[in-house]
């Protein structure tokens, strides 16, 4: 249901940054199942944009922000819409690490 290599990437990021990092899990993923694969102290934000389409995240985290998305979502409207909610992050500065089934966007 999710990509083990992407989860390993997120775990490695947590090992380097600890709670300075923020992991964002959209509801297009099996968020609960993915959340339990991350370290217990990881900061996780689970989002369901269809329920609250006007949600915006302002401010920055001390470390990186990591947005995990299935590759199929990237072709749909949820992908760009999800990245655009982070108002204090430059839209053109997102980096992408692509895995077989998921991509991780980060800044």
GROMACS elastic network, one bead per residue, 0.5 to 0.9 nm:
[ bonds ]
;  ai    aj funct       b0    kb
    1    29     6  0.80904   500
    1    30     6  0.71492   500
    1    33     6  0.87357   500
    1    34     6  0.87810   500
    1   101     6  0.87187   500
    2     5     6  0.89938   500
    2     6     6  0.80310   500
    2     7     6  0.80552   500
    2    29     6  0.76742   500
    2    30     6  0.77122   500
    2    33     6  0.87205   500
    2    34     6  0.71470   500
    2    70     6  0.77034   500
    2   101     6  0.67888   500
    2   102     6  0.70560   500
    3     6     6  0.53158   500
    3     7     6  0.64131   500
    3     8     6  0.87943   500
    3    70     6  0.85265   500
    3    99     6  0.72075   500
    3   100     6  0.68805   500
    3   101     6  0.55568   500
    3   102     6  0.59368   500
    3   103     6  0.89435   500
    4     8     6  0.61517   500
    4     9     6  0.86049   500
    5     9     6  0.62088   500
    5    10     6  0.87031   500
    5    99     6  0.66592   500
    5   100     6  0.81124   500
    5   102     6  0.87325   500
    6    10     6  0.62954   500
    6    11     6  0.86492   500
    6    68     6  0.79324   500
    6    97     6  0.83666   500
    6    98     6  0.80085   500
    6    99     6  0.62387   500
    6   100     6  0.85751   500
    6   101     6  0.84127   500
    6   102     6  0.65039   500
    6   103     6  0.70841   500
    6   104     6  0.69747   500
    7    10     6  0.50317   500
    7    11     6  0.61367   500
    7    12     6  0.85722   500
    7    34     6  0.79008   500
    7    37     6  0.71076   500
    7    38     6  0.71938   500
    7    68     6  0.89207   500
    8    12     6  0.60783   500
    8    13     6  0.85192   500
    8    38     6  0.87498   500
    9    12     6  0.51516   500
    9    13     6  0.62298   500
    9    14     6  0.87074   500
    9    97     6  0.88862   500
    9   104     6  0.84625   500
   10    13     6  0.50134   500
   10    14     6  0.62352   500
   10    15     6  0.86574   500
   10    23     6  0.78944   500
   10    38     6  0.73429   500
   10    66     6  0.76695   500
   10    68     6  0.87105   500
   10   104     6  0.82612   500
   11    14     6  0.50195   500
   11    15     6  0.61936   500
   11    16     6  0.87719   500
   11    37     6  0.85075   500
   11    38     6  0.61604   500
   11    39     6  0.68908   500
   12    16     6  0.64401   500
   12    17     6  0.87284   500
   13    16     6  0.52121   500
   13    17     6  0.60827   500
   13    18     6  0.77424   500
   13    21     6  0.77342   500
   13    64     6  0.85946   500
   13    66     6  0.88387   500
   14    17     6  0.50701   500
   14    19     6  0.72334   500
   14    20     6  0.83452   500
   14    21     6  0.66199   500
   14    22     6  0.88270   500
   14    38     6  0.84346   500
   14    39     6  0.75745   500
   14    42     6  0.70264   500
   15    18     6  0.57534   500
   15    39     6  0.89139   500
   17    20     6  0.55420   500
   17    21     6  0.57919   500
   17    62     6  0.89704   500
   17    63     6  0.62923   500
   17    64     6  0.78977   500
   18    21     6  0.61589   500
   18    41     6  0.80475   500
   18    42     6  0.69419   500
   18    43     6  0.87231   500
   18    63     6  0.84324   500
   19    22     6  0.72221   500
   19    41     6  0.70131   500
   19    42     6  0.57666   500
   19    43     6  0.60601   500
   19    62     6  0.86875   500
   19    63     6  0.80319   500
   20    42     6  0.88179   500
   20    43     6  0.81143   500
   20    61     6  0.64150   500
   20    62     6  0.50240   500
   20    64     6  0.71830   500
   20    65     6  0.88125   500
   21    42     6  0.75849   500
   21    43     6  0.68358   500
   21    44     6  0.89199   500
   21    61     6  0.67355   500
   21    62     6  0.69258   500
   21    65     6  0.57299   500
   21    66     6  0.74546   500
   22    42     6  0.73139   500
   22    43     6  0.51496   500
   22    44     6  0.58889   500
   22    45     6  0.72354   500
   22    61     6  0.69875   500
   22    62     6  0.89609   500
   22    63     6  0.74984   500
   22    64     6  0.65567   500
   22    66     6  0.61039   500
   22    67     6  0.84263   500
   23    42     6  0.75024   500
   23    43     6  0.61984   500
   23    45     6  0.61962   500
   23    46     6  0.84454   500
   23    64     6  0.86346   500
   23    65     6  0.60525   500
   23    67     6  0.60049   500
   23    68     6  0.74776   500
   24    43     6  0.86220   500
   24    44     6  0.58013   500
   24    46     6  0.58583   500
   24    47     6  0.73067   500
   24    65     6  0.73946   500
   24    66     6  0.59659   500
   24    68     6  0.62993   500
   24    69     6  0.89018   500
   25    28     6  0.81991   500
   25    29     6  0.69317   500
   25    30     6  0.86158   500
   25    31     6  0.58611   500
   25    32     6  0.89797   500
   25    34     6  0.79956   500
   25    35     6  0.78301   500
   25    44     6  0.72135   500
   25    45     6  0.61479   500
   25    47     6  0.62660   500
   25    48     6  0.89343   500
   25    66     6  0.87241   500
   25    67     6  0.63498   500
   25    68     6  0.57663   500
   25    69     6  0.73071   500
   26    29     6  0.59340   500
   26    30     6  0.85184   500
   26    31     6  0.68251   500
   26    45     6  0.82411   500
   26    46     6  0.56275   500
   26    48     6  0.60162   500
   26    49     6  0.78518   500
   26    67     6  0.79692   500
   26    68     6  0.74031   500
   26    69     6  0.69930   500
   26    78     6  0.89180   500
   26    82     6  0.78419   500
   27    30     6  0.67077   500
   27    31     6  0.59504   500
   27    46     6  0.67774   500
   27    47     6  0.57983   500
   27    48     6  0.50841   500
   27    49     6  0.79330   500
   28    31     6  0.77650   500
   28    47     6  0.88978   500
   28    48     6  0.78449   500
   28    69     6  0.76643   500
   28    70     6  0.76940   500
   28    73     6  0.75824   500
   28    78     6  0.84104   500
   29    32     6  0.85487   500
   29    33     6  0.87245   500
   29    34     6  0.77424   500
   29    68     6  0.84609   500
   29    69     6  0.70279   500
   29    70     6  0.68891   500
   30    33     6  0.55891   500
   30    34     6  0.61852   500
   30    35     6  0.86080   500
   31    34     6  0.50491   500
   31    35     6  0.58364   500
   31    36     6  0.86695   500
   31    46     6  0.68809   500
   31    47     6  0.89432   500
   32    35     6  0.51074   500
   32    36     6  0.65033   500
   32    46     6  0.87545   500
   33    36     6  0.55517   500
   33    37     6  0.69353   500
   34    37     6  0.53599   500
   34    38     6  0.70589   500
   35    38     6  0.54852   500
   35    39     6  0.83654   500
   35    40     6  0.87242   500
   35    42     6  0.89539   500
   35    44     6  0.73771   500
   35    46     6  0.88112   500
   36    39     6  0.74645   500
   36    40     6  0.74386   500
   37    40     6  0.84803   500
   38    41     6  0.83719   500
   38    42     6  0.66900   500
   38    44     6  0.89003   500
   39    42     6  0.53891   500
   40    43     6  0.86725   500
   41    44     6  0.89848   500
   47    50     6  0.89898   500
   47    51     6  0.89026   500
   47    52     6  0.87104   500
   47    82     6  0.86151   500
   48    51     6  0.57070   500
   48    52     6  0.67682   500
   48    53     6  0.81741   500
   49    52     6  0.50538   500
   49    54     6  0.78069   500
   49    55     6  0.72118   500
   49    78     6  0.80004   500
   49    81     6  0.84272   500
   49    82     6  0.74761   500
   50    53     6  0.54607   500
   52    55     6  0.56816   500
   53    56     6  0.86848   500
   54    85     6  0.83755   500
   55    85     6  0.67658   500
   56    84     6  0.83144   500
   56    86     6  0.61889   500
   56    87     6  0.66812   500
   57    60     6  0.86168   500
   57    85     6  0.57964   500
   57    87     6  0.61097   500
   57    88     6  0.78215   500
   58    85     6  0.81831   500
   58    86     6  0.60978   500
   58    87     6  0.53122   500
   58    88     6  0.56524   500
   58    89     6  0.85686   500
   59    86     6  0.80365   500
   59    87     6  0.75286   500
   59    88     6  0.56790   500
   59    89     6  0.83773   500
   60    63     6  0.83844   500
   60    64     6  0.86859   500
   60    65     6  0.83848   500
   60    86     6  0.86171   500
   60    88     6  0.64780   500
   60    89     6  0.75233   500
   61    64     6  0.66568   500
   61    65     6  0.69528   500
   62    65     6  0.89331   500
   63   107     6  0.85875   500
   64   106     6  0.64201   500
   64   107     6  0.53603   500
   65   105     6  0.80542   500
   65   106     6  0.53986   500
   65   107     6  0.56721   500
   66   104     6  0.62909   500
   66   105     6  0.56534   500
   66   107     6  0.71427   500
   67    82     6  0.85842   500
   67    83     6  0.78570   500
   67   103     6  0.81576   500
   67   104     6  0.54897   500
   67   105     6  0.50222   500
   67   106     6  0.62638   500
   68   102     6  0.68924   500
   68   103     6  0.59372   500
   68   105     6  0.65046   500
   68   106     6  0.88145   500
   69    72     6  0.82381   500
   69    73     6  0.66268   500
   69    74     6  0.74122   500
   69    79     6  0.74118   500
   69   101     6  0.87353   500
   69   102     6  0.55467   500
   69   103     6  0.54256   500
   69   104     6  0.63543   500
   69   105     6  0.79813   500
   70    73     6  0.54868   500
   70    74     6  0.71297   500
   70   101     6  0.58655   500
   70   103     6  0.61433   500
   70   104     6  0.87003   500
   71    74     6  0.53993   500
   71    75     6  0.76218   500
   71    98     6  0.80798   500
   71    99     6  0.83520   500
   71   100     6  0.80615   500
   71   101     6  0.56594   500
   71   103     6  0.59347   500
   72    75     6  0.59982   500
   72    76     6  0.72529   500
   72   101     6  0.79636   500
   72   102     6  0.81380   500
   73    76     6  0.50670   500
   73    77     6  0.74629   500
   73    78     6  0.62417   500
   73    79     6  0.56724   500
   74    77     6  0.74155   500
   74    78     6  0.71231   500
   74    80     6  0.73059   500
   74   103     6  0.85971   500
   75    78     6  0.82907   500
   75    79     6  0.71688   500
   75    80     6  0.88944   500
   76    79     6  0.62707   500
   76    80     6  0.81475   500
   77    80     6  0.61232   500
   77    81     6  0.62083   500
   77    82     6  0.85619   500
   78    81     6  0.50911   500
   78    82     6  0.57714   500
   78    83     6  0.86486   500
   79    82     6  0.53168   500
   79    83     6  0.65973   500
   79    84     6  0.88279   500
   80    83     6  0.53008   500
   80    84     6  0.61889   500
   81    84     6  0.51563   500
   81    85     6  0.67079   500
   82    85     6  0.56962   500
   82    86     6  0.79467   500
   83    86     6  0.61434   500
   83    87     6  0.89052   500
   83    89     6  0.88508   500
   83    91     6  0.73722   500
   83    94     6  0.84137   500
   83   105     6  0.84055   500
   84    87     6  0.66730   500
   84    89     6  0.84438   500
   84    90     6  0.88570   500
   84    91     6  0.66385   500
   85    88     6  0.89183   500
   85    89     6  0.89851   500
   86    89     6  0.56697   500
   86    90     6  0.83486   500
   86    91     6  0.84741   500
   87    90     6  0.76275   500
   87    91     6  0.85001   500
   89    92     6  0.87041   500
   89    93     6  0.75149   500
   89    94     6  0.82757   500
   89   107     6  0.75172   500
   90    93     6  0.52973   500
   90    94     6  0.73838   500
   90   107     6  0.86940   500
   91    94     6  0.65051   500
   92    95     6  0.86459   500
   93   106     6  0.86032   500
   93   107     6  0.67526   500
   94   105     6  0.60597   500
   94   106     6  0.56018   500
   94   107     6  0.54663   500
   95   104     6  0.81764   500
   95   105     6  0.54995   500
   95   106     6  0.53346   500
   95   107     6  0.63916   500
   96   103     6  0.65919   500
   96   104     6  0.56755   500
   96   106     6  0.65134   500
   97   102     6  0.87058   500
   97   103     6  0.56271   500
   97   104     6  0.52156   500
   97   105     6  0.64860   500
   97   106     6  0.82953   500
   98   101     6  0.80717   500
   98   102     6  0.63331   500
   98   104     6  0.64734   500
   98   105     6  0.86156   500
   99   102     6  0.52923   500
   99   103     6  0.57463   500
   99   104     6  0.81782   500
  100   103     6  0.81689   500
